[in-house]
């Protein structure tokens, strides 16, 4: 795919101020329709966007010393500046899956106008939070973006850089406008005080002509909090909500990365202890972050929590929620496959070959650094190179005293409590008065109180003087699971199951287990 381009133009983007009475009809109706319309073109869009990010960044870099603002730009409107360029993609014949985009059939060209919004502010923001623009450029250079479009109800387009350090996600138009409005203050938040806000490090708009209309989508670039090299075992999306916040069915490897509030309560009923100095600082930082979002009238944001286990194997993690019946047999037979095909999660002595080739940095989001505190790294990260690089919070699971590393960040921080959400909450109050505060979307004042209480009553526990962290080499893998233990477990499950089933079914299931073992 070849790309040609015209001259870069500059202007001021029209940013409407936030209006509490705005229903955001276009965002809730038009944007999802547009995303659905172009969802089959994510590869083409990703290639154009990746090229434009490098190209437009080079424009800022090359002109940093002699840069003169457009005559329409005045001091105080830097967050509204955009640099825009039209890109013409010459698509190979085998790439033509875009018949409904405006393609010149004679030479197979697709036109995109891609704009970098507030490029100079984001350029400085990246430098100020420790992401050099040279390294930022390198993440997008030479390799195409990896498409992992969200299959959920939002229908957002999502990409990763080849080194997994950055995530790109489409925003609704009002979310993009809000980010531009608060950008100067957001920049100060990241540089002037401890915060666990996720880092937005770029914002772009893409305009495409179709046979029916012009489509414009917005894409934000965020730091990836949970890169594969961190070897995280579980990811929880926490809001403090109880309704529809629990995984259905049995645990599996894939589901360990899609857990929610009630799953945490189920798997960690007594919470996770963390050292007192970290607990006290984290409580203040989270309270301040949540208060900032409340003042912006923002709700429905999440604390994403990544946990890496040091004393529990993959099989043990999945086995915490016991299965019964046929599901138990299938689960146990799968354990046998895991035993031979997978390594313990916390063996960090060797990274994936791809990660070794692409990035030596686990993540730009380092919890201890974000909290601006000091800990005894020799004690908690003993001989673990990934921990030394990524600075996780050490934790101990209550009751079991098993050790974990914790990674965390606030995400989805651009959803205002608009009239649409107000109507939804009013309906909940009328139809489910006793539980209306347990739904995901509630008023910002109530949301602030709920998430603080949930996190510091159920998730994070002050260890005080009870933090028995073993001084061991944490880079060593968990001991291998004994084969006989698995065999005994399967035998007991089969015995319990066959007591309730005919002998013919017993023989059938026995054969199935043998097939899985082979």
C-alpha positions as CSV (number, residue, x, y, z in Angstrom):
1,X,0.0,0.0,0.0
2,X,1.6,3.3,-1.2
3,X,0.7,6.6,0.4
4,X,1.0,10.1,-1.1
5,X,0.1,13.4,0.6
6,X,-0.5,17.1,0.1
7,X,0.6,20.1,2.1
8,X,0.0,20.3,5.9
9,X,-2.5,23.0,6.9
10,X,-3.1,24.5,10.3
11,X,-6.2,25.9,11.9
12,X,-8.3,26.2,15.1
13,X,-10.7,23.4,15.9
14,X,-14.1,24.4,17.1
15,X,-14.6,23.1,20.7
16,X,-18.0,23.6,22.1
17,X,-18.1,24.0,25.9
18,X,-19.7,21.2,27.9
19,X,-23.4,21.6,28.3
20,X,-25.1,19.6,31.1
21,X,-28.4,19.6,29.2
22,X,-26.8,18.1,26.0
23,X,-28.2,14.6,25.3
24,X,-25.2,14.0,23.0
25,X,-27.5,12.4,20.4
26,X,-24.8,12.4,17.7
27,X,-22.4,10.5,20.0
28,X,-24.9,7.9,21.1
29,X,-26.6,7.4,17.7
30,X,-24.5,8.6,14.8
31,X,-21.0,7.7,16.1
32,X,-21.9,4.0,16.7
33,X,-23.5,3.8,13.2
34,X,-20.4,5.3,11.6
35,X,-18.1,2.9,13.4
36,X,-20.3,-0.1,12.4
37,X,-20.2,1.2,8.8
38,X,-16.4,1.2,8.7
39,X,-15.7,-1.7,11.0
40,X,-14.7,-3.9,8.1
41,X,-12.0,-1.4,7.0
42,X,-10.0,-1.3,10.3
43,X,-6.8,-2.6,8.6
44,X,-6.9,0.2,5.9
45,X,-7.7,2.9,8.5
46,X,-5.0,1.6,10.8
47,X,-2.3,1.8,8.1
48,X,-3.3,5.3,7.2
49,X,-3.4,6.5,10.8
50,X,-0.1,4.9,11.7
51,X,1.6,6.7,8.8
52,X,0.0,10.0,9.7
53,X,1.0,9.9,13.3
54,X,4.7,9.7,12.3
55,X,4.3,12.2,9.5
56,X,2.5,14.8,11.6
57,X,4.9,14.3,14.5
58,X,7.8,14.9,12.2
59,X,6.2,18.2,11.2
60,X,6.2,19.4,14.8
61,X,9.8,18.2,15.4
62,X,11.3,19.7,12.3
63,X,9.7,23.1,13.0
64,X,10.2,23.2,16.7
65,X,12.9,25.9,16.6
66,X,11.4,28.1,13.9
67,X,7.7,27.3,14.4
68,X,5.3,30.3,14.0
69,X,1.7,29.9,15.0
70,X,-1.0,30.5,12.4
71,X,-2.2,34.1,12.5
72,X,-5.6,32.8,13.8
73,X,-4.0,31.3,16.8
74,X,-3.7,33.3,20.0
75,X,-2.3,32.6,23.4
76,X,-4.7,30.4,25.3
77,X,-6.1,28.5,22.3
78,X,-3.2,26.1,21.9
79,X,-5.5,23.2,22.8
80,X,-7.6,24.0,19.7
81,X,-4.8,24.0,17.2
82,X,-4.8,21.2,14.6
83,X,-2.3,20.1,11.9
84,X,-4.1,18.4,9.0
85,X,-3.0,16.7,5.9
86,X,-4.8,14.7,3.2
87,X,-3.4,11.2,2.5
88,X,-4.0,9.3,-0.7
89,X,-3.7,5.6,-0.3
90,X,-2.9,3.5,-3.3
91,X,-4.4,0.2,-2.5
92,X,-3.3,-3.1,-4.0
93,X,-5.9,-5.2,-5.7
94,X,-5.9,-7.8,-3.0
95,X,-6.5,-5.1,-0.3
96,X,-9.7,-3.8,-1.9
97,X,-12.3,-4.6,0.8
98,X,-13.5,-0.9,0.8
99,X,-16.0,-0.7,-2.0
100,X,-18.2,1.7,-0.1
101,X,-15.4,4.2,0.6
102,X,-14.7,6.9,-2.0
103,X,-12.3,5.0,-4.1
104,X,-11.1,6.1,-7.5
105,X,-11.7,2.9,-9.5
106,X,-9.2,3.8,-12.2
107,X,-6.2,3.9,-9.9
108,X,-7.6,2.3,-6.7
109,X,-7.0,5.3,-4.4
110,X,-8.6,6.1,-1.0
111,X,-8.6,9.6,0.4
112,X,-8.3,10.3,4.1
113,X,-7.9,13.7,5.9
114,X,-6.1,13.1,9.2
115,X,-5.6,15.8,11.7
116,X,-3.4,15.9,14.8
117,X,-5.3,17.8,17.5
118,X,-3.4,20.0,19.9
119,X,-0.1,18.6,18.6
120,X,2.2,20.9,20.4
121,X,0.6,20.4,23.8
122,X,0.7,16.6,23.4
123,X,4.3,16.9,22.2
124,X,5.3,18.7,25.5
125,X,3.0,16.5,27.6
126,X,4.8,13.3,26.4
127,X,8.2,14.8,27.2
128,X,7.1,16.0,30.7
129,X,5.8,12.5,31.7
130,X,8.9,10.7,30.6
131,X,8.0,9.5,27.1
132,X,10.5,10.9,24.7
133,X,9.0,11.9,21.3
134,X,11.8,9.9,19.7
135,X,10.7,6.7,21.5
136,X,7.0,7.6,20.8
137,X,7.8,7.9,17.1
138,X,9.6,4.6,17.1
139,X,6.5,2.8,18.4
140,X,4.7,3.8,15.3
141,X,7.5,3.6,12.8
142,X,8.1,0.7,10.3
143,X,5.4,-1.6,11.7
144,X,1.6,-1.5,11.1
145,X,-0.7,-1.0,14.0
146,X,-2.2,-4.3,15.4
147,X,-6.0,-4.3,15.1
148,X,-7.9,-5.6,18.1
149,X,-11.2,-3.9,17.6
150,X,-13.5,-4.1,20.6
151,X,-16.3,-6.6,19.9
152,X,-18.4,-5.1,22.7
153,X,-21.5,-3.0,22.5
154,X,-19.5,0.3,22.0
155,X,-18.1,-1.0,18.7
156,X,-15.0,1.1,19.2
157,X,-12.1,0.6,16.8
158,X,-9.0,-0.3,18.8
159,X,-5.3,-0.8,17.8
160,X,-2.0,-1.5,19.5
161,X,1.5,-0.5,18.5
162,X,3.8,-3.3,17.5
163,X,5.7,-3.0,20.8
164,X,2.4,-3.0,22.9
165,X,3.3,0.2,24.6
166,X,0.4,2.2,23.3
167,X,-3.3,1.6,22.7
168,X,-5.4,3.6,20.2
169,X,-9.2,3.8,20.7
170,X,-11.9,5.7,19.0
171,X,-13.8,8.3,21.1
172,X,-17.3,9.7,20.8
173,X,-17.2,13.2,19.5
174,X,-18.1,14.8,22.9
175,X,-15.4,12.8,24.6
176,X,-12.8,14.2,22.1
177,X,-14.1,17.7,22.7
178,X,-13.9,17.3,26.5
179,X,-10.3,16.0,26.3
180,X,-9.3,19.1,24.3
181,X,-11.1,21.4,26.7
182,X,-9.4,20.0,29.8
183,X,-6.0,19.3,28.2
184,X,-4.1,22.1,29.8
185,X,-5.4,21.2,33.3
186,X,-4.9,17.5,32.6
187,X,-1.3,18.2,31.6
188,X,-0.8,19.9,35.0
189,X,-2.4,17.0,36.9
190,X,0.1,14.6,35.4
191,X,3.2,16.7,36.1
192,X,2.3,18.5,39.4
193,X,1.0,15.8,41.7
194,X,0.8,12.0,42.1
195,X,-2.1,10.5,40.0
196,X,-3.1,7.2,38.7
197,X,-4.9,8.7,35.7
198,X,-4.2,6.8,32.5
199,X,-2.0,8.8,30.2
200,X,-3.6,10.2,27.1
201,X,-0.7,11.1,24.8
202,X,-2.3,12.0,21.5
203,X,-5.6,12.8,19.8
204,X,-6.5,12.5,16.1
205,X,-9.4,12.9,13.8
206,X,-10.0,11.0,10.6
207,X,-12.3,12.2,7.8
208,X,-13.4,9.8,5.1
209,X,-15.7,10.3,2.1
210,X,-18.1,7.5,1.4
211,X,-20.7,7.1,-1.3
212,X,-23.3,8.4,1.1
213,X,-21.7,10.9,3.4
214,X,-18.6,12.2,5.1
215,X,-17.5,10.2,8.2
216,X,-15.4,11.7,10.9
217,X,-14.0,9.6,13.8
218,X,-11.7,10.6,16.7
219,X,-8.9,8.4,18.0
220,X,-7.0,8.8,21.3
221,X,-3.6,7.3,22.0
222,X,-3.2,6.0,25.5
223,X,-0.4,4.3,27.4
224,X,-0.9,0.6,27.7
225,X,-1.1,-0.1,31.4
226,X,-0.9,-3.9,31.0
227,X,1.6,-4.9,28.4
228,X,2.2,-8.7,27.8
229,X,5.7,-8.5,29.2
230,X,4.4,-7.7,32.7
231,X,3.1,-11.3,32.9
232,X,-0.2,-10.2,34.5
233,X,-2.5,-13.1,35.4
234,X,-5.8,-11.3,36.1
235,X,-7.4,-8.0,35.1
236,X,-10.3,-6.5,37.0
237,X,-12.5,-3.6,35.8
238,X,-13.8,-2.0,39.0
239,X,-16.5,0.5,39.5
240,X,-18.0,-0.4,42.9
241,X,-21.1,-1.6,41.1
242,X,-22.9,-4.8,41.9
243,X,-25.4,-5.3,39.1
244,X,-24.2,-7.2,36.0
245,X,-20.7,-7.0,37.4
246,X,-19.9,-10.7,37.6
247,X,-18.5,-13.2,35.1
248,X,-20.8,-16.0,34.0
249,X,-19.7,-19.6,33.8
250,X,-16.5,-21.2,34.8
251,X,-13.1,-19.5,34.9
252,X,-10.7,-19.9,32.0
253,X,-7.5,-18.3,31.0
254,X,-9.2,-15.8,28.7
255,X,-11.8,-14.9,31.3
256,X,-9.1,-14.1,33.8
257,X,-8.6,-10.9,31.9
258,X,-12.3,-9.9,31.9
259,X,-13.1,-9.9,35.6
260,X,-15.3,-7.3,37.4
261,X,-16.3,-6.2,40.9
262,X,-18.2,-9.2,42.1
263,X,-15.6,-11.5,40.7
264,X,-13.0,-9.7,42.9
265,X,-15.3,-10.2,45.9
266,X,-15.7,-13.9,45.1
267,X,-12.0,-14.6,44.5
268,X,-10.6,-12.2,47.2
269,X,-13.3,-12.0,49.9
270,X,-10.9,-10.5,52.4
271,X,-9.1,-8.2,50.0
272,X,-5.4,-7.7,49.4
273,X,-3.1,-6.3,52.1
274,X,-0.5,-3.7,51.0
275,X,2.2,-1.9,53.1
276,X,0.9,0.9,55.3
277,X,2.9,3.7,53.6
278,X,1.6,2.6,50.2
279,X,-1.9,2.2,51.5
280,X,-2.1,5.7,53.0
281,X,-0.6,7.4,49.9
282,X,-2.8,5.4,47.5
283,X,-5.9,6.3,49.5
284,X,-5.1,10.0,49.2
285,X,-4.2,9.8,45.5
286,X,-7.4,7.9,44.5
287,X,-9.5,10.3,46.6
288,X,-8.0,13.3,44.8
289,X,-8.3,11.7,41.4
290,X,-12.0,10.8,41.9
291,X,-12.7,14.3,43.3
292,X,-11.2,15.9,40.1
293,X,-13.4,13.7,37.9
294,X,-16.5,14.5,40.1
295,X,-15.9,18.3,39.6
296,X,-15.8,17.7,35.9
297,X,-19.2,15.9,36.2
298,X,-17.6,12.6,35.0
299,X,-19.0,9.2,35.9
300,X,-18.8,5.5,34.9
301,X,-15.0,5.5,34.9
302,X,-13.1,2.4,36.0
303,X,-10.1,1.5,38.0
304,X,-8.4,-1.3,36.1
305,X,-6.5,-3.6,38.4
306,X,-3.9,-6.0,37.1
307,X,-2.6,-8.8,39.4
308,X,0.5,-10.9,38.9
309,X,0.7,-13.9,41.2
310,X,4.1,-15.1,42.6
311,X,2.9,-18.1,44.6
312,X,0.0,-19.5,42.5
313,X,0.1,-21.5,39.3
314,X,-2.2,-21.1,36.3
315,X,-4.1,-24.3,37.2
316,X,-4.6,-23.1,40.8
317,X,-5.9,-19.7,39.6
318,X,-8.6,-21.3,37.4
319,X,-9.5,-23.9,40.0
320,X,-10.5,-21.3,42.6
321,X,-14.1,-21.4,41.3
322,X,-14.9,-25.1,41.3
323,X,-16.9,-26.5,38.4
324,X,-19.5,-29.4,38.6
325,X,-20.8,-32.1,36.3
326,X,-19.7,-32.2,32.7
327,X,-18.1,-28.8,33.1
328,X,-15.9,-30.2,35.8
329,X,-14.6,-33.0,33.6
330,X,-13.9,-30.7,30.7
331,X,-12.2,-28.3,33.0
332,X,-10.0,-30.9,34.5
333,X,-9.1,-32.4,31.2
334,X,-8.1,-29.0,30.1
335,X,-5.9,-28.8,33.2
336,X,-3.9,-31.7,31.7
337,X,-3.3,-29.7,28.6
338,X,-2.3,-26.7,30.5
339,X,0.2,-28.7,32.5
340,X,2.1,-29.7,29.4
341,X,1.6,-26.6,27.2
342,X,1.9,-23.7,29.6
343,X,4.5,-22.3,31.9
344,X,3.8,-20.9,35.4
345,X,2.8,-17.3,35.1
346,X,5.5,-15.8,37.3
347,X,8.4,-17.2,35.4
348,X,9.9,-13.9,34.1
349,X,13.4,-15.1,33.3
350,X,12.6,-15.2,29.6
351,X,10.3,-12.9,27.7
352,X,8.5,-13.7,24.5
353,X,10.8,-13.5,21.5
354,X,8.6,-10.9,19.9
355,X,8.7,-8.7,23.0
356,X,12.5,-9.0,23.2
357,X,12.7,-7.8,19.6
358,X,10.3,-4.9,19.9
359,X,10.7,-3.4,23.4
360,X,12.9,-3.6,26.4
361,X,10.4,-1.5,28.4
362,X,7.5,-3.3,30.1
363,X,5.3,-0.2,30.4
364,X,5.4,3.5,30.9
365,X,2.9,3.3,33.8
366,X,4.8,2.4,36.9
367,X,2.6,2.3,40.0
368,X,5.2,3.2,42.7
369,X,6.5,6.0,40.4
370,X,2.9,7.3,39.8
371,X,2.4,7.4,43.6
372,X,5.7,9.2,44.1
373,X,6.8,7.0,47.0
374,X,9.8,5.0,47.9
375,X,10.0,1.3,48.8
376,X,12.7,-1.3,49.5
377,X,13.0,-2.6,46.0
378,X,15.7,-5.1,47.0
379,X,13.2,-6.7,49.4
380,X,10.1,-6.7,47.2
381,X,11.6,-7.1,43.7
382,X,14.5,-9.4,44.6
383,X,16.2,-10.5,41.4
384,X,13.0,-9.8,39.3
385,X,14.0,-7.6,36.3
386,X,10.5,-6.9,35.2
387,X,9.5,-5.8,38.7
388,X,12.5,-3.5,38.9
389,X,11.5,-1.9,35.5
390,X,7.8,-1.7,36.1
391,X,7.7,-0.9,39.9
392,X,4.4,-2.7,40.9
393,X,2.8,-2.5,44.3
394,X,3.6,-5.5,46.5
395,X,0.5,-7.2,48.0
396,X,-0.4,-10.2,50.1
397,X,-3.7,-11.9,49.7
398,X,-5.6,-11.9,53.0
399,X,-6.0,-15.3,54.7
400,X,-3.7,-17.2,52.3
401,X,-0.7,-14.9,52.6
402,X,0.2,-15.5,48.9
403,X,2.2,-12.7,47.3
404,X,1.1,-10.6,44.3
405,X,2.3,-7.6,42.3
406,X,-0.4,-5.0,41.6
407,X,-0.7,-2.7,38.6
408,X,-3.5,-0.1,38.3
409,X,-4.9,3.0,36.5
410,X,-8.1,5.0,36.1
411,X,-9.5,4.6,32.6
412,X,-12.6,5.7,30.6
413,X,-12.4,9.2,32.2
414,X,-14.3,11.2,29.6
415,X,-17.9,10.2,30.1
416,X,-19.9,13.2,31.5
417,X,-23.1,12.8,33.4
418,X,-25.3,14.2,30.7
419,X,-29.1,14.3,30.3
420,X,-29.2,10.9,28.8
421,X,-27.5,9.4,31.9
422,X,-29.7,11.5,34.1
423,X,-32.8,10.0,32.5
424,X,-31.4,6.5,32.9
425,X,-30.7,7.1,36.6
426,X,-34.1,8.6,37.2
427,X,-35.7,5.5,35.6
428,X,-33.6,3.3,38.0
429,X,-34.8,5.3,41.0
430,X,-38.4,4.7,40.0
431,X,-38.1,1.0,39.1
432,X,-35.5,-0.2,41.5
433,X,-35.4,2.2,44.4
434,X,-33.5,-0.1,46.8
435,X,-30.7,-0.9,44.4
436,X,-30.5,2.2,42.0
437,X,-27.0,3.1,43.5
438,X,-25.7,-0.3,42.6
439,X,-25.9,0.2,38.8
440,X,-22.9,1.2,36.8
441,X,-24.0,4.7,35.9
442,X,-25.0,7.0,38.9
443,X,-24.6,10.6,39.7
444,X,-20.9,11.8,40.2
445,X,-21.4,12.6,43.9
446,X,-22.7,9.1,44.6
447,X,-20.1,7.6,42.3
448,X,-17.3,9.2,44.2
449,X,-18.5,7.9,47.5
450,X,-19.2,4.4,46.2
451,X,-15.9,3.7,44.4
452,X,-13.8,5.1,47.4
453,X,-15.7,2.8,49.8
454,X,-15.4,-0.2,47.6
455,X,-11.7,0.1,46.9
456,X,-10.7,0.7,50.5
457,X,-13.1,-1.6,52.2
458,X,-13.0,-4.6,49.9
459,X,-9.9,-4.3,47.6
460,X,-7.0,-2.6,49.3
461,X,-6.4,-3.4,53.0
462,X,-3.9,-1.6,55.3
463,X,-1.4,-4.3,56.3
464,X,-0.1,-2.3,59.3
465,X,2.3,-4.7,61.0
466,X,1.1,-7.8,59.3
467,X,2.9,-8.0,56.0
468,X,5.0,-11.3,55.9
469,X,6.7,-10.8,52.6
470,X,9.1,-13.7,52.1
471,X,12.7,-12.6,51.2
472,X,13.1,-15.0,48.3
473,X,14.1,-14.9,44.6
474,X,10.8,-14.0,43.1
475,X,12.0,-14.6,39.6
476,X,11.9,-18.3,40.2
477,X,8.8,-20.1,38.9
478,X,6.1,-21.5,41.1
479,X,6.8,-25.2,41.7
480,X,5.4,-27.5,39.1
481,X,2.0,-29.0,39.8
482,X,2.3,-32.7,40.8
483,X,0.9,-35.0,38.2
484,X,-0.6,-37.2,40.8
485,X,-2.5,-34.3,42.3
486,X,-4.2,-33.7,39.0
487,X,-4.9,-37.4,38.5
488,X,-6.4,-37.7,42.0
489,X,-8.5,-34.6,41.4
490,X,-9.9,-36.0,38.1
491,X,-10.5,-39.4,39.7
492,X,-12.6,-37.8,42.5
493,X,-14.6,-35.6,40.1
494,X,-15.3,-38.6,37.9
495,X,-16.4,-40.7,40.9
496,X,-18.8,-38.0,42.1
497,X,-20.2,-37.5,38.7
498,X,-20.7,-41.1,37.8
499,X,-22.7,-41.7,41.0
500,X,-25.4,-39.5,39.4
501,X,-25.2,-40.8,35.8
502,X,-25.9,-44.1,34.0
503,X,-22.9,-46.5,33.3
504,X,-23.1,-45.9,29.6
505,X,-22.6,-42.2,30.1
506,X,-19.7,-43.0,32.5
507,X,-18.0,-45.0,29.7
508,X,-18.6,-42.2,27.2
509,X,-17.2,-39.5,29.5
510,X,-14.2,-41.8,30.4
511,X,-13.4,-42.0,26.7
512,X,-13.7,-38.2,26.4
513,X,-11.2,-37.7,29.2
514,X,-8.8,-40.1,27.6
515,X,-9.0,-38.2,24.3
516,X,-8.2,-35.0,26.0
517,X,-5.2,-36.5,27.8
518,X,-3.9,-37.9,24.5
